[in-house]
């Protein structure tokens, strides 16, 4: 095991691929230069499906239907001297009243949500970067589930 004196954090996350007419719903933390899929941290004594429903309801004030498991993305990054490692469990999801011409209002002041054409994930800097392959594979109906990583 590698000894590391930096502060370290491990995150278990659940994310939803929400599509409408060839558009993908993304979240954006105001002031940052990247986007990510809606969802968030799995809490203790909570399944990853339940976590996704809860997170989307907290963030958007809407109900979502969690569909099939798409795959997982593991990633690492450093932020303000803290090393972070995460595993993102990714599900297909449907959002009640999803209409790509209307961005859903955020229930959290630091976040905004908007639709992007699925071919513009690079332009909108969807992170973690391997998530783009997971979404593309899902859209192209490739056989899954999929696994991607920033470690490989």
VEXSEMI-409724 format. One record per residue (C-alpha): chain; x, y, z; residue number from 1. Coordinates in nm, 4 decimals, always signed. Layout:
residues N
<node chain="A" X="X" Y="Y" Z="Z" resi="NUM"/>
...
***
This chain:
residues 152
<node chain="A" X="+0.0000" Y="+0.0000" Z="+0.0000" resi="1"/>
<node chain="A" X="+0.1296" Y="+0.3444" Z="-0.0924" resi="2"/>
<node chain="A" X="+0.1722" Y="+0.5745" Z="+0.2044" resi="3"/>
<node chain="A" X="+0.0319" Y="+0.9205" Z="+0.1383" resi="4"/>
<node chain="A" X="+0.0295" Y="+1.2025" Z="+0.3910" resi="5"/>
<node chain="A" X="-0.2293" Y="+1.4045" Z="+0.2003" resi="6"/>
<node chain="A" X="-0.5868" Y="+1.4186" Z="+0.3243" resi="7"/>
<node chain="A" X="-0.7876" Y="+1.1604" Z="+0.1337" resi="8"/>
<node chain="A" X="-1.1591" Y="+1.1095" Z="+0.0738" resi="9"/>
<node chain="A" X="-1.3492" Y="+0.8221" Z="-0.0861" resi="10"/>
<node chain="A" X="-1.6910" Y="+0.8811" Z="-0.2425" resi="11"/>
<node chain="A" X="-1.9629" Y="+0.6375" Z="-0.3491" resi="12"/>
<node chain="A" X="-2.1901" Y="+0.8178" Z="-0.5945" resi="13"/>
<node chain="A" X="-2.4953" Y="+0.7379" Z="-0.8017" resi="14"/>
<node chain="A" X="-2.5653" Y="+0.9162" Z="-1.1313" resi="15"/>
<node chain="A" X="-2.8524" Y="+0.9251" Z="-1.3786" resi="16"/>
<node chain="A" X="-2.8373" Y="+0.9364" Z="-1.7571" resi="17"/>
<node chain="A" X="-3.1508" Y="+1.1366" Z="-1.8366" resi="18"/>
<node chain="A" X="-3.2202" Y="+1.1743" Z="-2.2078" resi="19"/>
<node chain="A" X="-3.4833" Y="+1.3623" Z="-2.4063" resi="20"/>
<node chain="A" X="-3.4810" Y="+1.3912" Z="-2.7855" resi="21"/>
<node chain="A" X="-3.1048" Y="+1.3380" Z="-2.8246" resi="22"/>
<node chain="A" X="-3.0237" Y="+1.5730" Z="-2.5353" resi="23"/>
<node chain="A" X="-2.8607" Y="+1.4867" Z="-2.2026" resi="24"/>
<node chain="A" X="-2.9456" Y="+1.6562" Z="-1.8735" resi="25"/>
<node chain="A" X="-2.6308" Y="+1.7759" Z="-1.6950" resi="26"/>
<node chain="A" X="-2.5598" Y="+1.9497" Z="-1.3671" resi="27"/>
<node chain="A" X="-2.3212" Y="+2.2423" Z="-1.3322" resi="28"/>
<node chain="A" X="-2.1748" Y="+2.3767" Z="-1.0101" resi="29"/>
<node chain="A" X="-2.1826" Y="+2.7542" Z="-1.0538" resi="30"/>
<node chain="A" X="-1.8313" Y="+2.8948" Z="-1.0940" resi="31"/>
<node chain="A" X="-1.6792" Y="+2.5673" Z="-1.2146" resi="32"/>
<node chain="A" X="-1.5740" Y="+2.4842" Z="-1.5725" resi="33"/>
<node chain="A" X="-1.7228" Y="+2.1349" Z="-1.5899" resi="34"/>
<node chain="A" X="-2.0549" Y="+1.9532" Z="-1.5844" resi="35"/>
<node chain="A" X="-2.1571" Y="+1.6168" Z="-1.4384" resi="36"/>
<node chain="A" X="-2.4576" Y="+1.3878" Z="-1.4404" resi="37"/>
<node chain="A" X="-2.7377" Y="+1.4495" Z="-1.1887" resi="38"/>
<node chain="A" X="-2.7150" Y="+1.2450" Z="-0.8704" resi="39"/>
<node chain="A" X="-2.4852" Y="+1.2410" Z="-0.5734" resi="40"/>
<node chain="A" X="-2.3568" Y="+1.0626" Z="-0.2658" resi="41"/>
<node chain="A" X="-2.4968" Y="+0.7336" Z="-0.1443" resi="42"/>
<node chain="A" X="-2.5850" Y="+0.7560" Z="+0.2234" resi="43"/>
<node chain="A" X="-2.5425" Y="+0.4769" Z="+0.4770" resi="44"/>
<node chain="A" X="-2.8352" Y="+0.2328" Z="+0.4952" resi="45"/>
<node chain="A" X="-2.9554" Y="+0.3477" Z="+0.1530" resi="46"/>
<node chain="A" X="-2.9444" Y="+0.1593" Z="-0.1765" resi="47"/>
<node chain="A" X="-2.7828" Y="+0.3249" Z="-0.4764" resi="48"/>
<node chain="A" X="-3.1202" Y="+0.3313" Z="-0.6582" resi="49"/>
<node chain="A" X="-3.2868" Y="+0.4968" Z="-0.3589" resi="50"/>
<node chain="A" X="-2.9979" Y="+0.7441" Z="-0.3391" resi="51"/>
<node chain="A" X="-3.0466" Y="+0.8454" Z="-0.7023" resi="52"/>
<node chain="A" X="-3.4204" Y="+0.9044" Z="-0.6541" resi="53"/>
<node chain="A" X="-3.3525" Y="+1.1054" Z="-0.3358" resi="54"/>
<node chain="A" X="-3.0699" Y="+1.3125" Z="-0.4882" resi="55"/>
<node chain="A" X="-3.2690" Y="+1.4053" Z="-0.7981" resi="56"/>
<node chain="A" X="-3.5675" Y="+1.4985" Z="-0.5831" resi="57"/>
<node chain="A" X="-3.3449" Y="+1.7131" Z="-0.3585" resi="58"/>
<node chain="A" X="-3.1690" Y="+1.8804" Z="-0.6513" resi="59"/>
<node chain="A" X="-3.4634" Y="+1.9274" Z="-0.8878" resi="60"/>
<node chain="A" X="-3.7753" Y="+1.8854" Z="-0.6757" resi="61"/>
<node chain="A" X="-3.8941" Y="+1.6219" Z="-0.9246" resi="62"/>
<node chain="A" X="-3.9563" Y="+1.2500" Z="-0.9155" resi="63"/>
<node chain="A" X="-3.7447" Y="+1.0211" Z="-1.1242" resi="64"/>
<node chain="A" X="-3.7814" Y="+0.6634" Z="-1.2326" resi="65"/>
<node chain="A" X="-3.4556" Y="+0.4716" Z="-1.1993" resi="66"/>
<node chain="A" X="-3.4093" Y="+0.2287" Z="-1.4853" resi="67"/>
<node chain="A" X="-3.1443" Y="-0.0291" Z="-1.5693" resi="68"/>
<node chain="A" X="-2.7888" Y="-0.0217" Z="-1.4402" resi="69"/>
<node chain="A" X="-2.5566" Y="+0.1095" Z="-1.7123" resi="70"/>
<node chain="A" X="-2.2206" Y="+0.0687" Z="-1.5427" resi="71"/>
<node chain="A" X="-1.9592" Y="+0.2323" Z="-1.3240" resi="72"/>
<node chain="A" X="-1.6865" Y="+0.4934" Z="-1.3533" resi="73"/>
<node chain="A" X="-1.4031" Y="+0.5174" Z="-1.1041" resi="74"/>
<node chain="A" X="-1.2061" Y="+0.8377" Z="-1.0902" resi="75"/>
<node chain="A" X="-0.9448" Y="+1.0263" Z="-0.8934" resi="76"/>
<node chain="A" X="-0.8733" Y="+1.3949" Z="-0.8669" resi="77"/>
<node chain="A" X="-0.7153" Y="+1.6479" Z="-0.6360" resi="78"/>
<node chain="A" X="-0.8967" Y="+1.9548" Z="-0.5078" resi="79"/>
<node chain="A" X="-0.7374" Y="+2.2139" Z="-0.2782" resi="80"/>
<node chain="A" X="-0.4713" Y="+1.9684" Z="-0.1633" resi="81"/>
<node chain="A" X="-0.7179" Y="+1.6897" Z="-0.0883" resi="82"/>
<node chain="A" X="-0.6966" Y="+1.3630" Z="-0.2834" resi="83"/>
<node chain="A" X="-1.0396" Y="+1.2300" Z="-0.3857" resi="84"/>
<node chain="A" X="-1.1229" Y="+0.8858" Z="-0.5195" resi="85"/>
<node chain="A" X="-1.4769" Y="+0.8009" Z="-0.6279" resi="86"/>
<node chain="A" X="-1.6902" Y="+0.5285" Z="-0.7762" resi="87"/>
<node chain="A" X="-1.9910" Y="+0.6457" Z="-0.9778" resi="88"/>
<node chain="A" X="-2.2728" Y="+0.3941" Z="-1.0300" resi="89"/>
<node chain="A" X="-2.4641" Y="+0.4962" Z="-1.3429" resi="90"/>
<node chain="A" X="-2.8294" Y="+0.4225" Z="-1.4186" resi="91"/>
<node chain="A" X="-3.0675" Y="+0.5092" Z="-1.6973" resi="92"/>
<node chain="A" X="-3.3292" Y="+0.7390" Z="-1.5466" resi="93"/>
<node chain="A" X="-3.6470" Y="+0.9132" Z="-1.6525" resi="94"/>
<node chain="A" X="-3.7454" Y="+1.2484" Z="-1.5108" resi="95"/>
<node chain="A" X="-4.1102" Y="+1.3399" Z="-1.4744" resi="96"/>
<node chain="A" X="-4.2049" Y="+1.6073" Z="-1.7254" resi="97"/>
<node chain="A" X="-3.8625" Y="+1.6046" Z="-1.8940" resi="98"/>
<node chain="A" X="-3.8638" Y="+1.8490" Z="-2.1865" resi="99"/>
<node chain="A" X="-3.5246" Y="+1.9350" Z="-2.3359" resi="100"/>
<node chain="A" X="-3.6436" Y="+2.2797" Z="-2.4471" resi="101"/>
<node chain="A" X="-3.6981" Y="+2.3788" Z="-2.0834" resi="102"/>
<node chain="A" X="-3.4178" Y="+2.3548" Z="-1.8266" resi="103"/>
<node chain="A" X="-3.5441" Y="+2.2304" Z="-1.4906" resi="104"/>
<node chain="A" X="-3.4967" Y="+2.4786" Z="-1.2054" resi="105"/>
<node chain="A" X="-3.2454" Y="+2.3820" Z="-0.9387" resi="106"/>
<node chain="A" X="-3.3517" Y="+2.3459" Z="-0.5765" resi="107"/>
<node chain="A" X="-2.9922" Y="+2.4093" Z="-0.4658" resi="108"/>
<node chain="A" X="-2.8401" Y="+2.7574" Z="-0.5055" resi="109"/>
<node chain="A" X="-2.4912" Y="+2.6336" Z="-0.6025" resi="110"/>
<node chain="A" X="-2.6203" Y="+2.4136" Z="-0.8882" resi="111"/>
<node chain="A" X="-2.7867" Y="+2.4652" Z="-1.2218" resi="112"/>
<node chain="A" X="-2.9213" Y="+2.2027" Z="-1.4623" resi="113"/>
<node chain="A" X="-2.9475" Y="+2.2215" Z="-1.8376" resi="114"/>
<node chain="A" X="-2.9815" Y="+2.0062" Z="-2.1471" resi="115"/>
<node chain="A" X="-2.6950" Y="+1.9586" Z="-2.3892" resi="116"/>
<node chain="A" X="-2.6941" Y="+1.7805" Z="-2.7249" resi="117"/>
<node chain="A" X="-2.5454" Y="+1.4354" Z="-2.6613" resi="118"/>
<node chain="A" X="-2.2654" Y="+1.5063" Z="-2.9109" resi="119"/>
<node chain="A" X="-2.1467" Y="+1.8078" Z="-2.7031" resi="120"/>
<node chain="A" X="-2.0267" Y="+1.6277" Z="-2.3892" resi="121"/>
<node chain="A" X="-1.6662" Y="+1.7325" Z="-2.4651" resi="122"/>
<node chain="A" X="-1.7662" Y="+2.0949" Z="-2.5227" resi="123"/>
<node chain="A" X="-1.9455" Y="+2.1029" Z="-2.1845" resi="124"/>
<node chain="A" X="-1.6570" Y="+1.9196" Z="-2.0131" resi="125"/>
<node chain="A" X="-1.8640" Y="+1.6334" Z="-1.8692" resi="126"/>
<node chain="A" X="-1.6624" Y="+1.4822" Z="-1.5815" resi="127"/>
<node chain="A" X="-1.5294" Y="+1.2412" Z="-1.4918" resi="128"/>
<node chain="A" X="-1.4070" Y="+1.2203" Z="-1.8496" resi="129"/>
<node chain="A" X="-1.4663" Y="+0.8405" Z="-1.8867" resi="130"/>
<node chain="A" X="-1.8370" Y="+0.9055" Z="-1.8186" resi="131"/>
<node chain="A" X="-1.8609" Y="+1.0254" Z="-2.1789" resi="132"/>
<node chain="A" X="-1.7825" Y="+0.6736" Z="-2.3065" resi="133"/>
<node chain="A" X="-2.0422" Y="+0.5215" Z="-2.0734" resi="134"/>
<node chain="A" X="-2.3094" Y="+0.7611" Z="-2.2045" resi="135"/>
<node chain="A" X="-2.2058" Y="+0.7042" Z="-2.5686" resi="136"/>
<node chain="A" X="-2.2142" Y="+0.3255" Z="-2.5261" resi="137"/>
<node chain="A" X="-2.5576" Y="+0.3450" Z="-2.3673" resi="138"/>
<node chain="A" X="-2.6943" Y="+0.5733" Z="-2.6422" resi="139"/>
<node chain="A" X="-2.5480" Y="+0.3445" Z="-2.9100" resi="140"/>
<node chain="A" X="-2.7142" Y="+0.0445" Z="-2.7404" resi="141"/>
<node chain="A" X="-2.3861" Y="-0.1399" Z="-2.6938" resi="142"/>
<node chain="A" X="-2.3943" Y="-0.4479" Z="-2.4727" resi="143"/>
<node chain="A" X="-2.3322" Y="-0.3479" Z="-2.1084" resi="144"/>
<node chain="A" X="-2.2845" Y="-0.2954" Z="-1.8248" resi="145"/>
<node chain="A" X="-1.9769" Y="-0.0819" Z="-1.8809" resi="146"/>
<node chain="A" X="-1.6774" Y="+0.0042" Z="-1.6667" resi="147"/>
<node chain="A" X="-1.4450" Y="+0.3002" Z="-1.7220" resi="148"/>
<node chain="A" X="-1.1707" Y="+0.4533" Z="-1.5121" resi="149"/>
<node chain="A" X="-0.9310" Y="+0.7461" Z="-1.4923" resi="150"/>
<node chain="A" X="-0.6762" Y="+0.5003" Z="-1.3484" resi="151"/>
<node chain="A" X="-0.6308" Y="+0.3052" Z="-1.6724" resi="152"/>
***
